[in-house]
Amino acid sequence: MFEHEVPKARQTAISIRKNLEVMGPPDRTDHDRLAEYMMLYLTARIYENVNTNHFGGRERYGHVGAVIIIPGFDEIIFYQSKKMGNGWYHAERGAWRVAKRFCKKRGLADLPDGCILIVSMEPCVGEVTGRIGCSCSELVQSKNFSKVYVGYRDWTLADGNTGERPQWPANWKLITDGYVRQVGKELYDFFGDWYISRMAP
């Protein structure tokens, strides 16, 4: 139904990867720059997975990605939202669980202070059909992330009557780089079109 978009996703991933090469690895102490770089990285990963995930595995993977940076370690914790049984494991929850396992293997009881979460789209709030666990906003706020960076605000979370969006904690920040924000919007639009096509009669 939407297979013709696979080449587009592949080309977009290549373009993003080229921009990552131009940017070069960021200084890990520059959190804003690190978040921009990681946002592009996770977006490229999602586009690269389109062929094997969305159009091969069929409805197994979602369009949201999350990265956790753990201070003192070079490894990147990446997770893409994934269908588990009859429910959906959202990217934030999956990344947190992977990061916890990572820390446990290295003798840490939990994620250390100073961890940074970068998520491609604003964490969900309230009830979401098919989601495993509490809202991602609730989960993220209950953990000890020093900073949370969001690539794109989800317009569907705005109040239907007032148009107001959810209030964010002080340590949450929308990525402001113009190119990165455009990439986030394009990712949202790309998969939005695909989801709409699935619902067509």
Residue, then its C-alpha position, 0 to 999 in steps of 0.5 A: m500500500f505504501e511500499h513506493e515510499v521505501p526508496k524515499a525513506r532510504q534516500t532521506a536516511i542517506s541525506i541525514r547521515k551525510n549531515l551527521e558526517v558534516m556536523g562531526p561528533p559533538d562535545r559531550t559536555d555541550h548537551d544542546r549540540l549532543a541532543e541535535y546530533m542524537m536526534l538526527y542519528l535516531t531519525a536516520r535509524i528509523y528511516e533505515n528500518v523502514n524497509t525491514n520493519h514497517f514494510g517487511g515486519r508489518e506493523r511491528y515498529g512505530h515511528v518514535g525513537a528515543v536515545i539515552i546518554i549515560p554519563g561516563f559511557d560511550e555506548i548509545i542506548f537507542y530504542q524504536s517503539k515496538k509492538m509487543g503482543n497486543g500492545w505497543y512498547h513506546a520508545e521512551r519506556g523501551a530505551w529506559r529498560v535497555a539502559k537499566r539492563f546496560c547499567k545492571k551489567r556494569g554493576l550499577a543498581d540504577l541509571p546514574d544521575g546526569c542521564i539525558l533522554i532525546v526523543s523524536m516526538e513529545p512523550c504521550v500523556g493520558e490514555v493511549t489505546g494499546r500502550i503498555g504501561c503508564s503515559c511516557s510523560e509520567l514515566v519520564q518524569s518519574k526517572n532521574f533524567s537531568k535533561v529531556y530533549v524533544g525533536y517535535r511537539d505532537w499537535t494531537l496532545a493539544d487540548g481540543n477546546t483550548g488548544e493548550r499543550p501539556q506543560w513541561p517540567a523545567n528540565w524538558k526542552l524542545i530542540t531549536d535547531g532549524y534543520v533538526r526540527q524540520v527533520g523531526k516534522e518530516l519524520y512525523d509527516f512521513f509516518g502520518d501519511w503511512y498510518i492514514s494509508r493503512m486506515a483507508p478502506 
